[in-house]
Amino acid sequence: MRRFGMAPDADLQHLEVLDKANAILTALEHGERSANEVSEQINEPISTTYRLIRTLLSLDWISHGSARGLYRVGLQAMAAGSAFVDTLDVRELLSPLLLHIRDETLLTSYLCLPSGTHGVCIERHAGHGVRLLALTVGGSMPMSSGSGPAAMLAAMPPQDADEIMDKLGIRGVQRTALRQRLDGYHERGYIVSDGDATRGVASFGAPIFDHEGRVAGSVSAGGLRDSVIGNASLADLIIETSRYGSELLGWKGTDAQAH
């Protein structure tokens, strides 16, 4: 007969094993590692690490790497990650965040996704006062314009951003000016649009990253220029929303790791 007092201890042991297994998978997220490297990263004895690695290998959660003694994330883990992404409804997940921005600031909030050289608006919550018609649900804007589309461009790898600018025909002085505007993201954590999309209207935007650190979209808010430019609380809210939105999509890194 099982003694009732043993169950909590057994459950705790199981949770500890799962926690250690998760630590190994996390260690392998950014590339192949040896058992010694994994052991150091998760702060576990090498014997414990080898035992966990053998178990995860047998379950196909990790696999052998490109060289002897290296390990990487396995097919089962990647399949689980893909299944998670497939079940995500980005609009449903992030719409409450846009409503919060609108209610806190009374400005119009936007959610855009990348589509080729443009940002496509998939969700919009109108603010009070001026009607902003430059970007409506289903509409698109070049990634060189606005704050939301430009935020996606700013957060992309340089070679991808260059390719998009080439396709948009942005060269010479125009390209230099755009790069200077995009550099603002790396300095502040958000992009400023000041009349480049609609005269007298300004907005702040920041990118959203997915579980692999790729640019998945952007969140932005805009209105009359006087309500936006110099609004530090709005800037903080946009940065906070972009980070939380990224976390909802499985992102766990930093801006420097994202691409």
C-alpha positions as CSV (number, residue, x, y, z in Angstrom):
1,M,0.0,0.0,0.0
2,R,1.3,3.5,-0.9
3,R,1.9,5.8,2.0
4,F,0.2,9.1,1.5
5,G,3.2,11.0,2.8
6,M,5.3,10.0,-0.1
7,A,3.2,11.6,-2.9
8,P,4.3,15.2,-2.4
9,D,8.0,14.2,-2.3
10,A,7.6,12.2,-5.5
11,D,5.7,15.0,-7.2
12,L,8.5,17.4,-6.1
13,Q,11.1,15.2,-7.6
14,H,9.3,15.0,-10.9
15,L,9.0,18.7,-11.0
16,E,12.7,19.1,-10.3
17,V,13.5,16.7,-13.2
18,L,11.3,18.6,-15.6
19,D,12.9,21.9,-14.5
20,K,16.4,20.5,-15.2
21,A,15.2,19.1,-18.6
22,N,13.8,22.6,-19.4
23,A,17.1,24.2,-18.4
24,I,18.9,21.9,-20.9
25,L,16.5,22.8,-23.7
26,T,16.9,26.5,-22.9
27,A,20.7,26.1,-23.0
28,L,20.4,24.7,-26.5
29,E,18.0,27.3,-27.9
30,H,20.8,29.5,-29.4
31,G,23.0,26.7,-30.9
32,E,24.8,23.5,-30.3
33,R,26.5,22.8,-27.0
34,S,28.7,20.1,-25.5
35,A,27.7,18.3,-22.3
36,N,30.3,20.2,-20.4
37,E,29.0,23.5,-21.7
38,V,25.4,22.6,-20.8
39,S,26.5,21.4,-17.3
40,E,28.2,24.7,-16.6
41,Q,25.3,26.7,-18.0
42,I,22.6,24.9,-15.9
43,N,24.9,24.6,-12.9
44,E,24.4,20.8,-12.6
45,P,27.0,18.0,-12.1
46,I,28.2,16.5,-15.4
47,S,26.9,13.1,-14.3
48,T,23.4,14.5,-13.8
49,T,23.7,16.4,-17.1
50,Y,24.7,13.3,-19.1
51,R,21.8,11.3,-17.5
52,L,19.3,14.0,-18.5
53,I,20.8,14.3,-22.0
54,R,20.4,10.5,-22.6
55,T,16.8,10.7,-21.5
56,L,16.1,13.7,-23.8
57,L,17.9,11.9,-26.7
58,S,15.7,8.9,-26.3
59,L,12.6,11.1,-26.4
60,D,13.9,13.0,-29.5
61,W,13.7,16.3,-27.5
62,I,17.4,16.8,-28.3
63,S,19.6,15.3,-30.9
64,H,23.2,14.9,-31.7
65,G,24.9,17.9,-33.3
66,S,27.1,18.5,-36.3
67,A,30.2,17.1,-34.5
68,R,30.8,14.4,-32.0
69,G,29.9,15.4,-28.4
70,L,27.6,18.3,-29.5
71,Y,23.9,18.4,-28.9
72,R,21.1,20.5,-30.3
73,V,17.3,20.9,-30.0
74,G,15.5,17.8,-31.4
75,L,12.6,17.4,-33.7
76,Q,10.0,16.8,-30.9
77,A,11.0,20.1,-29.3
78,M,10.8,22.0,-32.6
79,A,7.5,20.3,-33.4
80,A,6.1,21.4,-30.1
81,G,7.3,25.0,-30.7
82,S,5.7,25.0,-34.2
83,A,2.4,23.7,-32.8
84,F,2.5,26.5,-30.2
85,V,3.0,29.1,-33.0
86,D,0.3,27.6,-35.2
87,T,-2.3,28.0,-32.4
88,L,-1.5,31.6,-31.9
89,D,-3.9,34.3,-33.0
90,V,-1.7,37.4,-32.9
91,R,-4.7,39.7,-33.3
92,E,-6.6,38.1,-30.5
93,L,-3.6,38.0,-28.2
94,L,-2.5,41.6,-28.7
95,S,-5.8,43.4,-29.2
96,P,-6.3,43.9,-25.4
97,L,-2.9,45.6,-25.3
98,L,-4.0,48.0,-28.0
99,L,-7.2,48.8,-26.1
100,H,-5.1,49.5,-23.0
101,I,-3.0,52.0,-25.0
102,R,-6.1,53.7,-26.4
103,D,-7.8,54.0,-23.0
104,E,-4.7,55.2,-21.3
105,T,-3.7,57.8,-23.9
106,L,-6.9,58.5,-25.9
107,L,-4.7,58.1,-29.0
108,T,-5.3,55.7,-31.9
109,S,-3.5,52.4,-31.5
110,Y,-2.3,50.1,-34.2
111,L,-1.1,46.5,-34.7
112,C,0.8,45.9,-37.9
113,L,2.4,42.7,-39.4
114,P,5.1,42.6,-42.0
115,S,4.2,41.8,-45.6
116,G,7.0,42.1,-48.1
117,T,8.1,45.7,-48.2
118,H,5.0,47.0,-46.3
119,G,3.4,46.9,-42.9
120,V,-0.2,45.7,-42.9
121,C,-2.6,47.0,-40.2
122,I,-4.6,44.0,-38.8
123,E,-6.0,45.8,-35.7
124,R,-6.8,49.4,-34.9
125,H,-8.6,51.2,-32.0
126,A,-9.6,54.7,-32.8
127,G,-8.7,57.4,-30.3
128,H,-10.6,60.5,-29.4
129,G,-10.5,63.7,-31.4
130,V,-8.9,63.7,-34.9
131,R,-9.8,60.9,-37.3
132,L,-6.7,59.3,-38.6
133,L,-7.2,57.7,-42.0
134,A,-3.7,57.1,-43.2
135,L,-3.7,53.5,-42.0
136,T,-7.0,51.5,-41.5
137,V,-7.5,47.9,-40.9
138,G,-6.5,45.9,-44.0
139,G,-4.5,48.9,-45.3
140,S,-0.8,49.0,-45.7
141,M,2.1,51.4,-45.6
142,P,5.7,51.1,-46.8
143,M,8.1,50.2,-44.0
144,S,9.9,53.5,-44.7
145,S,6.9,55.4,-43.4
146,G,5.0,55.8,-40.1
147,S,6.2,54.5,-36.8
148,G,4.8,51.0,-36.7
149,P,6.0,49.9,-40.2
150,A,9.3,51.7,-39.7
151,A,9.8,50.0,-36.3
152,M,9.7,46.6,-38.0
153,L,12.3,47.7,-40.5
154,A,14.5,49.1,-37.8
155,A,14.5,45.8,-35.9
156,M,15.3,43.6,-38.9
157,P,18.8,42.3,-39.7
158,P,20.7,45.0,-41.7
159,Q,20.8,42.8,-44.8
160,D,17.0,42.3,-44.8
161,A,16.5,46.1,-44.2
162,D,18.8,46.9,-47.1
163,E,16.9,44.6,-49.3
164,I,13.6,46.2,-48.4
165,M,15.0,49.7,-49.0
166,D,16.3,48.5,-52.4
167,K,12.9,47.2,-53.4
168,L,11.3,50.5,-52.3
169,G,13.7,52.4,-54.4
170,I,15.1,54.3,-51.4
171,R,18.7,55.4,-52.2
172,G,21.1,58.3,-51.7
173,V,20.2,61.1,-49.4
174,Q,16.7,59.6,-48.8
175,R,18.3,56.4,-47.6
176,T,20.7,58.2,-45.3
177,A,17.8,60.2,-43.7
178,L,15.8,57.0,-43.3
179,R,18.7,55.2,-41.6
180,Q,19.1,58.1,-39.2
181,R,15.4,57.8,-38.3
182,L,15.8,54.0,-37.8
183,D,18.8,54.5,-35.6
184,G,16.4,56.1,-33.1
185,Y,15.0,52.7,-32.3
186,H,18.4,51.4,-31.2
187,E,18.9,54.5,-29.1
188,R,15.4,54.9,-27.5
189,G,13.7,51.5,-28.1
190,Y,11.0,53.0,-30.3
191,I,10.5,54.9,-33.6
192,V,9.1,58.4,-34.0
193,S,7.0,59.4,-36.9
194,D,6.5,63.2,-37.1
195,G,4.4,64.2,-40.0
196,D,6.0,61.8,-42.5
197,A,2.7,59.9,-43.0
198,T,0.2,62.6,-42.3
199,R,0.9,66.3,-41.8
200,G,0.3,67.5,-38.2
201,V,0.1,63.9,-37.0
202,A,2.8,62.0,-35.0
203,S,3.2,58.6,-33.6
204,F,5.5,56.3,-31.6
205,G,6.0,52.6,-32.6
206,A,8.0,49.6,-31.5
207,P,8.5,46.1,-32.9
208,I,7.2,42.8,-31.6
209,F,9.3,39.7,-31.8
210,D,8.3,36.0,-32.0
211,H,9.7,33.0,-30.1
212,E,12.7,32.9,-32.4
213,G,13.5,36.6,-32.0
214,R,12.2,37.4,-35.5
215,V,10.2,40.6,-36.2
216,A,6.6,39.5,-36.0
217,G,4.9,42.9,-36.1
218,S,4.7,46.3,-34.4
219,V,2.5,48.2,-32.0
220,S,2.1,52.0,-32.3
221,A,0.0,54.9,-31.2
222,G,-0.6,58.2,-32.8
223,G,-2.6,61.5,-32.8
224,L,-2.2,65.2,-33.1
225,R,1.5,66.1,-32.9
226,D,1.2,68.1,-29.7
227,S,-0.2,65.0,-28.0
228,V,2.7,62.8,-29.0
229,I,6.0,64.6,-29.4
230,G,7.7,64.9,-26.1
231,N,5.2,62.5,-24.4
232,A,7.5,60.4,-22.2
233,S,4.7,58.4,-20.7
234,L,3.5,57.4,-24.2
235,A,7.0,56.3,-25.1
236,D,7.3,54.2,-22.0
237,L,3.9,52.6,-22.6
238,I,4.8,51.7,-26.2
239,I,8.1,50.1,-25.1
240,E,6.4,48.2,-22.3
241,T,3.6,47.0,-24.7
242,S,6.0,45.8,-27.3
243,R,8.0,43.8,-24.8
244,Y,4.9,42.3,-23.2
245,G,3.5,41.5,-26.6
246,S,6.7,39.8,-27.6
247,E,6.6,37.7,-24.4
248,L,3.1,36.6,-25.3
249,L,4.5,35.3,-28.6
250,G,7.2,33.3,-26.8
251,W,10.1,35.7,-27.0
252,K,12.4,35.5,-24.0
253,G,15.5,37.4,-25.1
254,T,16.6,41.0,-25.3
255,D,16.4,43.6,-28.1
256,A,20.0,42.9,-28.9
257,Q,19.3,39.2,-29.5
258,A,16.2,39.8,-31.6
259,H,16.3,40.0,-35.4
